[in-house]
Amino acid sequence: MKIKYVLLFFTAIYSLISCTEGTEIDEPIAKEEPIPEEPKEEVYLTYRLNEHSDATEIEYWVIVHDQDGELLDYKSIKEDSTLTFSTIDTALVNTEKLVVTTLSVAEYDNLSSHNLYTYTDIPKGFKWNSSEPEEASSIFTEKLNTYKSNESTNNLTYKAGNSSITVNSAPTILKYQVYSPKSGVVDSNYNIINEETFSIENIELLSGIRYLFFIGDAEGSLKYHFFELGSDSQDVILDYNQFKDYEYVLETTLPQNAYQFSTSNGFGTLTNPKIAYETSVELNFDNPTVSRIGYISGFDSYSTSFSIKLENDYIYFYSKDLHQLPLEEIKILERPSFNIIQDALYNFEFNTDSNYITSSSIWNSETLSTENRRSTTTWKIFSSNKSSHTVGSLPGEVNTLCPNLDLDKLKYSQTHLIIQGKTYESTLKNLSNPNNSTSPKINESLILYPEQD
């Protein structure tokens, strides 16, 4: 009997030990707290300033704000150098887009010139490869302003030389232009010449260059003639009967306007693919009623630029590249509804019924000191198809170092609406890679001015 109880005892002990060895006791596991990541440096803008042709620039600044106008950083830069803007990534949590402003200060004999260009909606990490500061107004508009500023004297500056051109058997001449595919306009005149024989003296002509001589006469004819400088003389003698009519002429009836300006261009031939001609076929500041743009056949491609200022404070601009002549027609857009809600530079807003793809607006100021020294400030702000923008103010150090920067006197000047042409995305791509820039086949835009009091 006792043996039976002993066996039961050892069996119970064995079972207890076996259960203990086969059972894992869950110990409570302490939760590990996540280790916060160390802040990392983030490069949010790289700005490359290439060498400029204008050696008069003495200051160049790059100022960066966020989309709400908060200053991120600013630095001065020298030509042919690169700036890197960086900070810890946690400081950029609320930064969705960048607003980048460049300021260049140039000193001339009696002029201080300040030019500011602001681009909105720039993505973080953007790599900017600047060449010359981009001007929203095209080269064509700059030409228009140049001609317009010389309207009273009509005395543009050309390089003097020892050549002359004489034209015999001439009718009454309203305008002429001599153009070189190498150097551009050699000489032009938009005053009436009522002489049967007239001469252009002391101009620079080079051998081996095929010049284009364009003439518009009092009968409304557009004539042209190509010539080259002879090997044995610096003088050129022509007869008006040698001049040909333009093969194609595009006529447009014009509404009431202040002035009108257009150019016709031909690019390349099979033998000379890079040589081009250009004629400013129209330049009229006396309310013209008809536009007549002439084209010369035999070139590989063509372009037309057309600009007209209408009486109710807007400019219509149109240009088109084409491979076949003629250009079918030009339809001048009417002035859209355009109202300024707020004309403050830092918080600007407008509304319009125009369907535009990008916009830019300009503010200007000009002062004259007691020593007759002139100081000008121009601030141009580029934007997408938004009708408002927010721009931060300049740092105090920049204002201190540029005492002639007339920001308090800036006045709203104009807004440029791009109807057809380069999108804002393409504009930013060109800022990143200016050597890979492409031009749209058609450009159409409106420049709108504030209502005059």
C-alpha positions, 0 to 999 in steps of 0.5 A: 500500500505504501509503495502505491502512495510513493509511486503516486507521489513521484508521478505527481512531482514528475508531472509538475516539473514537466508542466513547468518546463513546457510553459513559457511565462510572458514577461511584460515587454517595455515599449521602445520610444521612437528615436527622433531623427536628427534635423537634416540640412536641405538645399532649397535653392541654388542660384548660378549667376553667369557673366553679364555683358554689362560691366557697370553693375556694382551690386547684385542680390538674391532674396528668397521668401516663402509663399506667405512673404516670410523672409528665408534668406538673402545674399549678394553675389558676384558674376560667374559664381554660384550661391547655395541657400540651405537650412535644416529641413524642419525650418521648411515645414511650412514652406510650400513654394519659394518667391525669388527676387533678384536686385541689380544696381548699376551706376552710370555717369549721372544715373543710378539704375535699380532693377528687381525681378521677382518670380513666384511659385518656385519649387523647393530645391530649384536650380537657377542658372541665370544668364541676362535677367529676363525681361517680360517684355520681348525684344520686340517691345524694347525696340518699340520703346526705343523707337518711341523714345526717339519719335521727336528727334528720330535720331537713333545712334548708329556706328559711324563709318566712311561709307555712303549710299546714294539713291537716284530717281527717288519719289517722296520717301516716308521711311527707309531702313538699311539692315545687316544680317550680322549687326542689325539695323545700320541706318534708318529714317522715318521723316519725309525725304522729298528729294529726287536724289538723297544720300546717307553719309558716314555709315559703316558698311563691310565687304562680304555682307548682303545688306537689305535696303527697305523703302516706303514711299508716299504712294504706299508702296513697300520696296526693297533691294539687296546690295553688297559693298563693292571691292573698289569703293566704299560708296554705293550708288543705287537707282530707285527703279532697281528696288522691287515690290514685296512679293506678299503684303499683309493688310490689316484695317486698324481701329483708332490707335496711338501708334503701330509698329511691326517687323517682317523677318526672313531666316535662312536659305539653302546656301546660307541657313543662318543669314536673315533679313529684318525690316521694320516695315511699319513705324507710325506714331500718327494714328495709322488706319491700315497696316501693310506688312511686306515679305520677301520670298525665297527664305526657309522660314519667316516671322512677323511681329505686330504691336499696336497701342489702342486709345483706351490704354492697352497694347495688343501684341502678336507674333507668329513663326511660319514656313510658308507665305503669306500670313493669313491675317491678324485679328486684334483683340479688344480690351478685356475687362480689367480691374485692379482690386489692390495695387500694392506691390506686396499684395497685388490683386486684379480681376479680368475676363481675359483667358490668359496663361501667365502674367507679369506686373511692373512698378516704377519710380524715378527721382532727380536729385539737386545735382541733376542725378537721376535714380530709377527703380523698376520692380517686375513680378512674374506669376502664373495665371493667378490674379494675385501675388504676395511678395515679401519686403526687402531686408533692411540691410539691402535698403541700407546698402542701396540708399537710392532704392526708391521703394516708397515711391514705387507706383503701379505701371502695367500688367502684361497678360500672355494669351498665347505663348510661353507658359509659366512652367516653361519660363521656370524651365528656361530659368533652370536651363536657358541654353535649352530655351524654345520659343512658341510658334505663336505669341499673343499678349495684352499690356494693360494700364491703370485708368488715368485719373 
